[in-house]
Amino acid sequence: MREAVLLATLFGVYSAGRQIAARHTGSAFDHAREVLSFQNWLHLPNEAAIQQGALHFPHLVQSANLYYASVHAPLTGAVLLWLSIWRPKAYSNVRWTIAALTGLALIGHIAFPLAPPRMMPGFVDTGLAFDQSVYGADRAGSVVNQFAAMPSLHVGWAALIAVSMILITRSRWRWLWLAHPIITFAVVVMTANHYWLDGLVALVLLAACLPLLLRRGLQRGLQGDLPRTRNSVPIRQVLK
């Protein structure tokens, strides 16, 4: 219950901040053109070309839309709940890290309103195209700020969950958690909800927040959390 309240509170604060940011979106399309130009200068892969290729496989795109809409928040909430029960000391580190990452992302959404690629020429809004949109066609009337593309919390939260579970568990399968941020990054690009830079900036912000995750409390949590199971491992061993 406590984790549900925490997640709801975090989401509420974040949503309120996005609504504030939504009032300052006049430059969102100018910023989008700047991002595309900068990505071109960096020689990053062309998202529009990737999306056009993916559209030849409708079931793949529909699966990407479903992943984008259904996995992000539920999986994050489920992992936080699991940690709160089975790794309560380590959970505190993860909780504060996700709060810090979300706060930094909110600053970015307010300071740099950005229209997502699905609103730009040359891209397809796959959510609308396949009747799977979580936003709807009315940009101005949406209950969420659709101009909060930079940075991508889908990518940031997914990477944080993966890093946390790899550090906190010792199962031989724990490295499969890396699939979550990789799939998420591919999904947000394929569905034209984010640019490459949105995800890359989220990863940079996560790196800045890692001291909160790796502080001494995480190691104490792994050594002293109850119930004690074979799935916990000292962090020094993981980081070797």
TIRO-195841 format. One record per residue (C-alpha): z negated, y negated, x; residue number from 1. Coordinates in Angstrom, 3 decimals. Each point is the difference from the previous one (the first is absolute). Example, Ala and Ser with C-alpha at 12.3 -4.5 7.8 and 13.67 -1.06 7.14 Angstrom:
2
+----------+----------+----------+-----+
!        z !        y !        x !   i !
+----------+----------+----------+-----+
!   -7.800 !    4.500 !   12.300 !   1 !
!    0.660 !   -3.440 !    1.370 !   2 !
+----------+----------+----------+-----+
This chain:
240
+----------+----------+----------+-----+
!        z !        y !        x !   i !
+----------+----------+----------+-----+
!    0.000 !    0.000 !    0.000 !   1 !
!   -0.887 !   -2.395 !    2.815 !   2 !
!    3.410 !    0.499 !    1.593 !   3 !
!    1.768 !   -0.622 !   -3.289 !   4 !
!   -1.920 !   -3.272 !   -0.373 !   5 !
!    0.774 !   -0.964 !    3.598 !   6 !
!    3.707 !    0.737 !   -0.369 !   7 !
!    0.137 !   -1.845 !   -3.326 !   8 !
!   -1.802 !   -3.008 !    1.500 !   9 !
!    2.245 !   -0.042 !    3.049 !  10 !
!    3.077 !    0.264 !   -2.183 !  11 !
!   -1.318 !   -2.739 !   -2.309 !  12 !
!   -0.637 !   -2.440 !    2.849 !  13 !
!    3.345 !    0.822 !    1.538 !  14 !
!    1.817 !   -0.421 !   -3.319 !  15 !
!   -1.698 !   -3.345 !   -0.614 !  16 !
!    1.112 !   -1.160 !    3.416 !  17 !
!    3.546 !    1.135 !   -0.688 !  18 !
!   -0.026 !   -2.021 !   -3.209 !  19 !
!   -0.988 !   -3.065 !    2.015 !  20 !
!    2.792 !    0.767 !    2.430 !  21 !
!    2.450 !    0.368 !   -2.897 !  22 !
!   -0.316 !   -3.723 !   -0.674 !  23 !
!    1.465 !   -0.793 !    3.404 !  24 !
!    3.174 !    2.052 !    0.083 !  25 !
!    2.587 !   -2.779 !    0.210 !  26 !
!    0.912 !    0.937 !    3.563 !  27 !
!   -0.013 !    3.775 !   -0.587 !  28 !
!    3.781 !    0.374 !    0.075 !  29 !
!    0.362 !   -2.277 !    3.025 !  30 !
!   -2.537 !    2.176 !    1.795 !  31 !
!    1.926 !    3.118 !   -1.034 !  32 !
!    3.176 !   -1.339 !    1.591 !  33 !
!   -1.983 !   -0.835 !    3.151 !  34 !
!   -1.454 !    3.507 !    0.149 !  35 !
!    3.423 !    1.610 !   -0.404 !  36 !
!    1.421 !   -2.254 !    2.692 !  37 !
!   -2.879 !    0.784 !    2.360 !  38 !
!    0.353 !    3.741 !   -0.600 !  39 !
!    3.701 !   -0.279 !    0.759 !  40 !
!   -0.868 !   -1.788 !    3.252 !  41 !
!   -2.381 !    2.856 !    0.846 !  42 !
!    2.788 !    2.510 !   -0.771 !  43 !
!   -2.174 !    1.858 !   -2.493 !  44 !
!    1.850 !    2.492 !   -2.243 !  45 !
!    1.686 !   -1.605 !   -2.994 !  46 !
!   -2.138 !    0.743 !   -3.082 !  47 !
!    2.865 !   -0.634 !   -2.427 !  48 !
!    2.190 !    2.572 !    1.765 !  49 !
!   -2.853 !    2.524 !   -0.004 !  50 !
!   -0.553 !   -0.561 !   -3.707 !  51 !
!    3.700 !    0.338 !   -0.824 !  52 !
!    0.047 !    3.329 !    1.798 !  53 !
!   -3.099 !    1.189 !   -1.854 !  54 !
!    1.488 !   -0.957 !   -3.369 !  55 !
!    2.483 !    2.829 !    0.397 !  56 !
!   -2.989 !    2.285 !   -0.612 !  57 !
!   -1.515 !   -1.221 !   -3.298 !  58 !
!   -2.806 !    2.580 !   -0.049 !  59 !
!   -1.104 !   -1.157 !    3.459 !  60 !
!   -0.169 !   -3.616 !   -1.157 !  61 !
!   -1.844 !    0.957 !   -3.190 !  62 !
!   -2.519 !    1.929 !    2.083 !  63 !
!   -0.410 !   -3.053 !    2.231 !  64 !
!   -0.641 !   -2.203 !   -3.034 !  65 !
!   -2.601 !    2.475 !   -1.246 !  66 !
!   -1.708 !    0.155 !    3.387 !  67 !
!   -0.096 !   -3.794 !    0.220 !  68 !
!   -1.553 !   -0.348 !   -3.442 !  69 !
!   -2.343 !    2.987 !   -0.091 !  70 !
!   -1.364 !    0.831 !    3.460 !  71 !
!   -1.139 !   -3.289 !    1.590 !  72 !
!   -3.220 !   -0.868 !   -1.867 !  73 !
!   -0.949 !    3.466 !   -1.388 !  74 !
!    0.130 !    1.719 !    3.398 !  75 !
!   -1.906 !   -2.841 !    1.668 !  76 !
!   -2.682 !    0.182 !   -2.687 !  77 !
!   -0.212 !    3.784 !    0.273 !  78 !
!   -0.466 !   -0.116 !    3.775 !  79 !
!   -2.679 !   -2.687 !   -0.286 !  80 !
!   -1.802 !    2.103 !   -2.585 !  81 !
!    0.190 !    3.104 !    2.201 !  82 !
!   -1.304 !   -1.919 !    2.999 !  83 !
!   -2.873 !   -1.489 !   -1.989 !  84 !
!   -1.153 !    3.489 !   -0.981 !  85 !
!    0.723 !    2.071 !    3.106 !  86 !
!   -0.005 !   -2.594 !    2.810 !  87 !
!   -2.190 !   -2.850 !   -1.307 !  88 !
!   -0.707 !   -1.573 !    3.400 !  89 !
!    3.610 !    0.097 !    1.132 !  90 !
!    1.022 !   -1.212 !   -3.458 !  91 !
!   -1.725 !   -3.345 !    0.604 !  92 !
!    2.340 !   -0.707 !    2.905 !  93 !
!    3.069 !    0.874 !   -2.054 !  94 !
!   -1.221 !   -2.124 !   -2.902 !  95 !
!   -0.445 !   -3.110 !    2.114 !  96 !
!    3.291 !    0.562 !    1.779 !  97 !
!    1.968 !    0.214 !   -3.234 !  98 !
!   -1.799 !   -3.093 !   -1.302 !  99 !
!    0.880 !   -1.951 !    3.151 ! 100 !
!    3.615 !    1.173 !   -0.053 ! 101 !
!    0.358 !   -0.958 !   -3.655 ! 102 !
!   -1.532 !   -3.422 !    0.643 ! 103 !
!    2.393 !   -0.704 !    2.860 ! 104 !
!    2.914 !    1.148 !   -2.146 ! 105 !
!   -1.066 !   -2.353 !   -2.771 ! 106 !
!    0.048 !   -2.909 !    2.436 ! 107 !
!    3.538 !    0.992 !    0.918 ! 108 !
!    1.051 !    0.154 !   -3.652 ! 109 !
!   -1.338 !   -3.501 !   -0.602 ! 110 !
!    1.286 !   -1.554 !    3.224 ! 111 !
!    3.418 !    1.683 !    0.023 ! 112 !
!    1.349 !    0.696 !   -3.507 ! 113 !
!    2.936 !    2.341 !    0.372 ! 114 !
!    2.555 !    1.312 !   -2.474 ! 115 !
!    0.423 !    3.769 !    0.471 ! 116 !
!    3.429 !    1.377 !    0.884 ! 117 !
!    0.585 !    1.292 !   -3.560 ! 118 !
!    0.328 !   -3.661 !   -1.047 ! 119 !
!    2.579 !   -0.803 !    2.673 ! 120 !
!    3.806 !    0.362 !   -0.091 ! 121 !
!    1.249 !    3.312 !    1.343 ! 122 !
!   -3.063 !    1.976 !   -1.109 ! 123 !
!   -0.666 !    2.094 !   -3.104 ! 124 !
!   -3.278 !   -0.102 !   -1.901 ! 125 !
!   -0.292 !    3.769 !   -0.248 ! 126 !
!   -3.003 !   -0.235 !   -2.319 ! 127 !
!    2.056 !   -1.823 !   -2.598 ! 128 !
!    3.118 !    2.056 !    0.697 ! 129 !
!   -1.817 !    3.254 !   -0.810 ! 130 !
!   -2.356 !   -1.436 !   -2.616 ! 131 !
!   -3.019 !    0.565 !    2.262 ! 132 !
!   -0.962 !   -3.574 !    0.822 ! 133 !
!   -3.707 !   -0.819 !    0.257 ! 134 !
!    0.819 !   -3.714 !   -0.152 ! 135 !
!    2.603 !   -0.481 !   -2.720 ! 136 !
!    3.045 !   -2.215 !   -0.037 ! 137 !
!   -1.831 !   -3.270 !   -0.738 ! 138 !
!   -1.084 !   -1.302 !    3.397 ! 139 !
!   -1.746 !   -3.078 !   -1.298 ! 140 !
!   -1.735 !    1.761 !   -2.876 ! 141 !
!   -1.331 !    2.928 !    1.984 ! 142 !
!   -3.755 !    0.480 !    0.135 ! 143 !
!    0.241 !    0.460 !    3.768 ! 144 !
!    1.377 !   -2.193 !    2.739 ! 145 !
!    3.335 !    1.503 !    0.922 ! 146 !
!    0.379 !   -2.392 !    2.941 ! 147 !
!   -2.804 !    1.604 !    2.048 ! 148 !
!    2.185 !    2.221 !    2.168 ! 149 !
!   -1.392 !   -1.054 !    3.393 ! 150 !
!   -1.869 !    2.019 !    1.173 ! 151 !
!    0.375 !    3.355 !   -1.746 ! 152 !
!   -3.369 !    1.399 !   -1.047 ! 153 !
!    1.778 !    3.188 !   -1.021 ! 154 !
!    0.730 !    0.589 !    3.685 ! 155 !
!   -3.294 !   -1.442 !    1.255 ! 156 !
!   -2.239 !    2.072 !   -2.269 ! 157 !
!    2.045 !    3.146 !    0.613 ! 158 !
!   -0.297 !   -0.387 !    3.779 ! 159 !
!   -3.738 !   -0.688 !   -0.256 ! 160 !
!   -0.579 !    3.100 !   -2.118 ! 161 !
!    1.975 !    2.118 !    2.463 ! 162 !
!   -1.833 !   -1.315 !    3.069 ! 163 !
!   -3.382 !    0.376 !   -1.700 ! 164 !
!    0.552 !    3.579 !   -1.114 ! 165 !
!    1.378 !    1.030 !    3.392 ! 166 !
!   -3.081 !   -1.437 !    1.735 ! 167 !
!   -2.570 !    1.227 !   -2.491 ! 168 !
!    1.191 !    3.567 !   -0.599 ! 169 !
!    0.867 !    2.773 !    2.444 ! 170 !
!    2.209 !    2.283 !   -2.057 ! 171 !
!    3.096 !    1.134 !    1.861 ! 172 !
!    1.954 !   -1.463 !   -2.935 ! 173 !
!   -1.502 !   -3.487 !    0.267 ! 174 !
!    3.026 !   -1.349 !    1.860 ! 175 !
!    2.013 !    0.509 !   -3.175 ! 176 !
!   -1.708 !   -3.163 !   -1.239 ! 177 !
!    2.551 !   -1.859 !    2.141 ! 178 !
!    2.602 !    0.998 !   -2.584 ! 179 !
!   -1.589 !   -2.376 !   -2.513 ! 180 !
!    0.699 !   -3.290 !    1.856 ! 181 !
!    3.386 !    1.266 !    1.191 ! 182 !
!    1.079 !    0.922 !   -3.533 ! 183 !
!   -1.477 !   -3.219 !   -1.370 ! 184 !
!    1.907 !   -2.128 !    2.515 ! 185 !
!    3.242 !    1.814 !   -0.872 ! 186 !
!   -0.689 !   -0.351 !   -3.722 ! 187 !
!   -0.689 !   -3.748 !    0.005 ! 188 !
!    3.242 !   -0.607 !    1.917 ! 189 !
!    2.098 !    2.411 !   -2.093 ! 190 !
!   -1.214 !   -1.559 !   -3.249 ! 191 !
!    0.522 !   -3.532 !    1.376 ! 192 !
!   -3.601 !   -0.984 !   -0.645 ! 193 !
!   -0.636 !   -1.009 !    3.621 ! 194 !
!    1.771 !   -0.978 !    3.200 ! 195 !
!   -0.568 !    1.748 !    3.313 ! 196 !
!   -2.030 !   -3.004 !    1.136 ! 197 !
!   -2.363 !    0.291 !   -2.978 ! 198 !
!   -1.053 !    3.442 !    1.171 ! 199 !
!   -0.070 !   -0.904 !    3.693 ! 200 !
!   -2.214 !   -3.025 !   -0.624 ! 201 !
!   -2.338 !    2.186 !   -2.075 ! 202 !
!   -0.307 !    2.390 !    2.944 ! 203 !
!   -0.789 !   -2.898 !    2.347 ! 204 !
!   -2.719 !   -1.212 !   -2.376 ! 205 !
!   -1.394 !    3.529 !   -0.189 ! 206 !
!   -0.128 !    0.131 !    3.796 ! 207 !
!   -2.008 !   -3.233 !   -0.046 ! 208 !
!   -2.447 !    1.617 !   -2.456 ! 209 !
!   -0.439 !    3.249 !    1.933 ! 210 !
!   -3.190 !   -1.147 !    1.781 ! 211 !
!   -1.667 !    0.147 !   -3.427 ! 212 !
!    1.170 !    3.575 !   -0.432 ! 213 !
!   -0.852 !    1.163 !    3.522 ! 214 !
!   -3.363 !   -1.709 !    0.378 ! 215 !
!   -3.017 !    2.113 !    0.923 ! 216 !
!   -0.833 !    0.826 !   -3.588 ! 217 !
!    3.071 !    2.249 !   -0.278 ! 218 !
!   -1.206 !    2.239 !    2.837 ! 219 !
!   -3.541 !    0.108 !   -1.410 ! 220 !
!    1.487 !    0.877 !   -3.378 ! 221 !
!    1.970 !    2.909 !    1.414 ! 222 !
!   -3.054 !    1.355 !    1.785 ! 223 !
!   -2.550 !   -0.522 !   -2.743 ! 224 !
!    1.707 !    0.055 !   -3.393 ! 225 !
!   -1.191 !    2.550 !   -2.529 ! 226 !
!    1.103 !    2.481 !   -1.054 ! 227 !
!    0.879 !    1.084 !    3.539 ! 228 !
!    3.264 !    1.950 !    0.065 ! 229 !
!    2.419 !    1.353 !    2.545 ! 230 !
!    2.446 !   -2.748 !   -0.984 ! 231 !
!   -1.818 !   -2.760 !    1.913 ! 232 !
!    0.693 !   -0.722 !    3.653 ! 233 !
!   -1.343 !   -2.521 !    2.548 ! 234 !
!    2.308 !   -2.981 !    0.172 ! 235 !
!    0.084 !    0.106 !    3.824 ! 236 !
!    1.646 !    3.418 !   -0.204 ! 237 !
!    2.657 !   -1.279 !   -2.403 ! 238 !
!    0.792 !   -3.028 !    2.133 ! 239 !
!    0.431 !    1.946 !    3.251 ! 240 !
+----------+----------+----------+-----+
